[in-house]
Each structure stands twice: as C-alpha cells, then as structure tokens.
C-alpha cells in the first residue's frame, strides 16, 4: 500500500527503518540511488523520487516503498555545507538519510540481488561496488547526461528518462508531477502527524501545504544551484523553468512561507554554503563532489570544485620554498594512487575577477606515452578551440612543461566554449599517459 500522507522527515525515518527490516528479513526493497559524487542534485532527485513514488506507487511496482540512497559514507555529508541549508529548510536531519554505511558490512553489501531493484537518478550507469552487484537489477532511470545505454530500454512500470537538462531534479519533477498530485489527493493523512513534528495547525490542508513547501524548497535548491538561479545560458531548459514555477507555486500555498518567500535570497543562501570550502583540506575539496568509474579497464575519476584551480593548488602547497607546480602534481598523484586511478580530472566552476562565469579543467594521467599526449593536445586544440595557457600563480610560463622520461608530460591549454562531460575522458580511448592539462573558459 502507498505510504500515508506525511512529512518528508517522517517518510525518511520510515524508509530507513524499512530498509533495515528488509535486510534482516530478506525482504524486497527498491533503492533510488544518486551518483557517486553525491552532490546536491543527486541528493534531492533521489529523495524527491522516493517520496513522491511512495505516496503514489505505480501498478506493478516491485515494492510500494522507495528508499533514497545517498551514495557516499555518512561521514562525507559533513563535506557538503550546502546540505545543511537544505536539511534546515526541508526539516530533516542527516541521520535520517540512508548512506553506503547502511548497506555495507564487513562481509560486503547486505542486500541480495533477487530481492533488490535499483532506480538511478542523476546518472545512468551504476558504478562501484553497487554496479558490480546490482547492474542487472536496474529497473528505471531519470538522468540529464548522455545515455550510456546501460539501462534496459523497457523499464515499466518505472520511467526511462534520459535527456539534457540543467538539473536532474527538474526531470524528476516533470516525470512525477502527476503522481505528486495524485498522492496528495489519494493518500490519507496520518493522524497526529502534524503535532508529532511540532505543527500545531488544526487544518489538515494547511499542514500538508507546509509539508509540500518543505519538499519543494529541497528540490528547488539543486535546480537553482545547477542553473545559477535560471541564468546559466545554454544550460537552462524548459523543464527547469517549469519545475521552478511549479515548486514555487507549492511554496506560496504554505501558510508559513507564502508571505516571506524570496527565491533570490534562498538561492544566495544555498550558493554561499555550496562555495564555503575554505576550511576543507586539499583531499577533502577533491572528495566533496567526486565520481569514479572504470572504462576500457582504466580507473577514471573526476572531481567538481566551485573554486578556481589556483585556489585548489594553494591547498596542495606545504612548503612555499619548494616548487609549487611539483607539489601540486605530486599531491594529485597521491590522490590518484590512493584510489587506483589511471586518469583524473578536476572541473571547476567559478567567477573571474571581472565577474564572468568560467570553467576550468585539469587532467592528470599515468604512464609515459608522450605520443598519445601530443596527439591529445593537438586534437584538443582543433576540436575544443584550445590555446596555450597557464595555471595562475602556479606555472611561470605558458606551455613550459615538456616531456621527460621520468616526470609528467604536461601541456597547459586554454579554451573558449567547452562543457566537459565526465565520460568524455574515457571515450577518447587514448592509451594511458602522464598528462596535465589546464583549461579555462573566457
């Protein structure tokens, strides 16, 4: 049966308890898993999908309850200060979330494949230990990246939605909007639920509108961050615009939020928290929004960072009297070695000193394939409109790093229009090389 109408907080508590029961009793469970970087979009899309689907499960659902999974250890939640803003506005705690810690034991993953179905959100290829065990159990997907064709073409009764969009959460809103409305109309309100969570309003409609506003603010957080408050040119789609319009309408129906809602102020609050990484160490900055996968036998990793590369580089410098560039490359190499990576990339999004949005890309890889590195640099210059450049405050001269038999082959490049997809590194199919590549947008 459908989950009774209740708050997001109550739903998450119930879903976590239900997961533990399923593990202990070898019962069926449906997991809604975000990607391994566990960024804000993965959090909100997995929670939103699970909440709405549980209110109004489709006919033929594997289970009537959907459990959202934050695809990181619980300790890594502290690396994401923007999550704390969402927790406060949506009225739940980090302890209410299911993380990898809840699925893993010393013996491995605690769920049996035959009793498990996986819905993917914010990615469409299940990676890591979950991918090894549950790749055949993927039953649906909502994602805004390129289709890797790892999800079956027939996923009924779950959706198979893979299309370009600013935020995956926008696609979840569009896909499940009718289910959200039918869940509101068809689910019974839990007796005493409002009072149990500190809401003293006697009117059930008012209570449910408060709950809906909490869910809507959670969903809006990631959409606004991913689209720069709907201003990111070339990234915002109609699905993003319509999702924001729909979610804001829900917020304005809430008796607690209607008169004080300010979208710009809300965005600035979440964005400021998202960029608050000054306190983090070099490794934690890279871990904060990190994903790893294997392609053609190579271990690939990518970190997304909301500060420019020179900020990241300064975190790697332990001795100001030694070569800064060497310290940065060595620190990246240590990060790669600890994770068994062959190729590692850092993508940044930041604002330049003149106030312009900019992206940067740094790539470092193993092996001494100078020819492959040269080929990459030449092809990238043509296809991605690259030119020689330098990492600010790190490289003394553009393109000054040269091939050697022992050290890294490094090329420093500059580009104009590229938005790099994580999987594009693996799809280039170059043999492993030692390559450091810096890219920035103007």
N, C-alpha and C positions, 0 to 999 in steps of 0.2 A: 504494500500500500504506500501511497505518497507520504512524504514527511509532512506532519501537521504544520500549518502556517505558524511561523515563529521567527525570531530574530536571527541574524547571521551568527551572532555569538552562540545562541542555543544550538543552531544547526552544526557548527563546527565542533562543539563539545560532544554532541550526539554522534557525529560522523567518526570522530576519533575513538570513542568508546565502541562503536560498531565495528571498526577495523580490528580492534583488539579481540573482540568476541569472535570475529571471522577467523583470525589467526589461531586462536586457542581451540576453536571447534571445527576447523577445516571447512568453513562455510564459504559461500560465494562472496566476492567483493568486486566492485567496479572502481578503479582508480582513475582519476583525472590528473594527468601528470604534465606539469610545465617543463621547460627545458632545463638543462644542467647549469645554466648561468643563474637561474632563479632570480631574474630581475623583476622589476615591479610589474611588467606586463604578464610575465608567467604566473606571478602570484595572483593577480586579480582575475586573469582569464580562467585559471583553474578553479578558484574559489567561486567565481560567478557561475561558471558552467555547472559545477556540482550543486550549488544552492538552487538554481532555477530548475535544473533537471530533476532534482529530488522532490521539489514541490509538485512537479507535473511530469512524472516518468512516462516515456512512450510505451505503447503496447509492444510487448516482446522484449522489453529491456532485460538484460542479464540479471540485474538487481534493481530494486526500486530506489535504493540509496546510492549516491555517488560520493566518493571520498576524494577531496582535493589533496594533491601531494606537492609540497614544496621540495623540489628535487636537490636539496642540499642537507648537510648535517645541521642540527638545531643551533649549534654554536656559531654558525656563519650568519645567522639572522642579525647578529649584532654589528656586522659589517655594513648593514644597509639602513642608515638612519632614516631614509625616506619611508621605510616600512613603519617606523614608529608613528609617523604622521597619519598614515592610513589606519593603523590599529586604533588610534585615538578617535578619528572621525567615524570609523565603522563599528566602534565599541566592541572590539575583541582583543585578546592578548596573544602574544607569540606562542605561549604554551598551548593554545587551542589548536594550533596547526599541526598537521601530520608532516613529518620530515623523514629523511632517509633513516634516521636513528630508529624510528618506529618500525621500519621494515626489515632492518638488518640485525643479525645476531652473530655470534662467533662462528656459527655453522653456515652463515650465508643469509640469503633472503628468506623471510619467514612465510611467504605465500607460495602456494602450489599453482603452477600454470593452469591446470584444469579448472581451478576454482577462481581464476582471475581474468578480468578483461581490463584493457587499458584504453583510455581516450587521451589522445595527445592534443595539447594546446600550446601555441607559440613555438612549435617545431613539428616536423612531420617525419622524423626518423628517430626512433628510440635508441639511445646510445648507452654506453657504460654497462654496468652490471645488470641494470634493468633490461637493456636491449638484448643482452646475451640470454636472459631467461624468459623474457616476455614478448619478444619481437612478433611471434606468431599469435599473440593474444591481443594485438592492437585492433580495436573494433571501430574507431572513429577518429576524426581529426578536425580541428579548426586552427588554421595557421595562415600567416601572411607572408611567408617566404616562398622561394621556388620549390616546386614539387619534386621531391627526390624519389617519388614512385615506390616508397617502401610501405605505404598504407594500401590495403586492398581497394579496388575500385568499388566494390559493393560492401557497404558498412551498415546497412539497415539493421536496427532502427536508429542508429546514430548517424550524425552528419559526416560528410566528407567535403569540407570547405577549405580550399587552399587557393588564396588569391592575394594579390598585392593590396596592402592597406597600411595606414600609418601605425595602427595598433591592432594586435590580435584581439584585444578586449572589444574593440568596435565590432569585429566579426562575430564574436560570441553574443553580443547584444542583439545584433541583427538576426542571427540564426535562431536564438531562443526567445526573442521578444514575445511571440505569441504564447509560448509556454509560460513565460513570466506572468502574462495577463491571465491565462487560464489557471495558473497556480494560485493567483490572488483570489479568483472567483471560486475555485473548486476545493481549496484546502481549508479545513476547519481551523479556527484559531484555538491555540492551546489555552485552556482555562488557567487563569492566574499568571500567564507568561509575562504580561506587562509588569505586574507587581514584583515578580521574581527578579526582574532586571532593573528595578528602580524606576519604572514608569508608573506613575500614579493616575494616568488618564483613564477615565471610565469608558470612553468611547472606543470601541474596538477598531473602527475605521481610522481614528487618529493614531492609534498605536501602530497599526500596520503601515501607515504612511511614514511614520518615524523610522520603522524598520527598513522600508523601501528606500528612504533617503540615505540611510547608512550604507546600504548596498550600493546605491547609485554613486555616492561620493567615493567609495572604494574603487569602483570601475572607472570613474572619471579621472582619478589620479594618474593612472597609467596612460590613458588616452591623451591627456593634456601634456604629460611629460614626453611621450613619444612623438607628438606633433607640435611641440613648442606652443601649446595653447592654440592649436589650429592655425599656426602661422608658418609652419615649415613648408616652403614652396617645393612642389614636386613630390611631396610625401603624403600630404593630406588628401584623402579620398572622400567621396560622397558618403561612404559607410561611416567614416569618422565624424563627419558633420552631423549626420542623422543620429548617431549614437549619443553625441553630446547633447543634442536637442532633446532627445527622449529622456536621458538621465537627468538633465536639468529640470525638466518638467516634473519628474518624480520628487526632486528635492524641494521644489517650490510648492508642492502639495503638503509638505510636512509642517505641522503647526510649530515645530521647534526651529525650522530652518527657513521658512518662506520669507520672512522679513529681513533676514540677515545674510542670506546667501550672496556671495560675491565670487564669481568664477575666477577673475584675475587674481584676487587675493589668495584664493585657495591654491591656484597654480603656483604662485610665487612661494607659498609656504612649502609645498611639496618639492619644488625645484631647488629651493635653498637647502633643504635637507638632503636631496639627492647629490648635490655638489659638495656637501660637507665631508670631505675626505682628508682634510689636513692632518687629522690625528692618526690616520692609518699608516702602517708601515709599507715599505715597498711591496712586499709579498702580499699583504692584505689588499692593497689597491688593485693588484692584478687578480686576486681571488674574488673580489667583490662582484664582478659581473663576468664570469668566466665559463666557457664551454669547451669541451674536449670530445673528440671523436676520432675514429680510425677510418682511413680511406686508402685503398691500394696498399695495405699493410703498413702505412705510416701513421704515427701518432701525431695528430694535429690539435692545436689549441688556440683559442682566441680570447683575449680579454678586452672588454669595452670599458673605457675610462672617460669621465666627464671633466678631465683636466688636460691641458696640452702636454705633449711629450716632454718638454723641458722640465715641467713640474715633476713628472714621474722619474725622470733621470736624476734629479737632485735627491730624490729619496734613496737612490741606489748608491750615492756617493758617501763613502765612510771616511775617506781621507782626502781633504781638499788639496793636498800637496802632490797626490798621485794623479796619473792620467784619468780624467773624468770619463772619457769615452771607453777606455778599457774597463773601468769599474762598472759602467752601465752594461756593456756587452757580457761581462763575467756574471753579473747579477741575473741577467736574463738567462744565461746558460745554466746557472744553478737552478733557476725556477723550472726550466725545461727538463733538466736531468732528474729532478725530484718527481716528475710526472711522466717520464718516459716519452717525451715529445721529440719528434723529428723536425717539425716546423711549428713556430709560434708567432702569432701576430698580436699586436696591440692596435686597437682602433680607438681614436679619441674624438670627442665632440666638445667643442669649447667656443668661446667668443674671443676674437682677437682684440688687441689693444685699441683698435679703431672701432670696436663694437660689431664686427662682422662675424657671422657664424662660420666656423671652419671645422674640417675633419682632417685627421692625420692617420697615417698607417705606418707601423713599424713591423718589419718581418725579419725573423732570425731563424736560420735553419742549420742543420748539421751536415757534415761531410765536406769533402774538398773538391767538389765538382765545379771548377772555375768556368768551364764551357757552358754548363747549364745556367750558371748565374749570369754570365754575359748575355746569353740568349734571352733570359727573362728580362733583363734590363732593357735590351734593345726592343723587344716586342712590346714591353710595357710602355716605353716612350711613345711608340706609334699608336697603339690601341687605346691607351689611357691618357694621352697628351701629357707625357711626363717631361720634366726638365731637371737638370742638376739642382740640388738644393742642399741645405744643411740643417741639422738639428740645432735650434737656438741654444746658445750657452754651452754647447757640447762639442760640436765639430768646429774646428778652426777654419777649414776651407771646404767649400762645396766639392763633393766628389773626391776628396783627398784620400780616402781609404782604398787601398789597392789589394789585389790578390797576393797571397803568400802561401807557401807550402804548409805552414803551421797555423797561422792566425786566420781570422774570418775574412772572407771576401765580402766587402761591404760596398754598397752603392747608395748614395744619398740622392733621392729624387723628389721632384715637386710636381703636383698635378692640379688640374682645374676641376673637372666635373664628376669625379668618380664617387659612387657609393658602393662600397665593397661588401658583398655577401660572404659570410663565413665559409661556405662550401667552395667558393671560387678558388681558394688556395689549393684544395685537393684536386679540383677539376683541371688545374693547369697541367698536371701529370709530368712535371719536371722531376728528374732524379734528385735525391736529397743533396743540398749544397749548404755551404756556410754562407749565408746571405743576410745582410742587414739592410733594410730598405725603409727609408723615411719618406712619407708622403704627406703633403698638406694641401688644403684647398684654399683658394682665394676667391 
